């Protein structure tokens, strides 16, 4: 007989998976060190593969990305200076072209 597993050992138990067909947005206010760690991990996934999963204890968002990746840098130097860096990853499609005869 197979061994039974305890669902308490599964770190994804009870986590909502965000899938295609749903809009989802979260905003975080982090210290620079924590944001930097997140960006390093994200950068490594972008460099080394074509899929990534962003996750918390409550949800996970798996994403297969394609190219080109859009990077936008927006500096506002009037008044209180701010720098906004936006990265947009297009989804990868698994569709193939139709045949031609």
Secondary structure as UniProt FT lines:
FT   HELIX           7..9
FT   TURN            11..14
FT   STRAND          16..17
FT   TURN            20..21
FT   HELIX           32..48
FT   STRAND          51..55
FT   STRAND          59..65
FT   STRAND          70..76
FT   STRAND          82..88
//
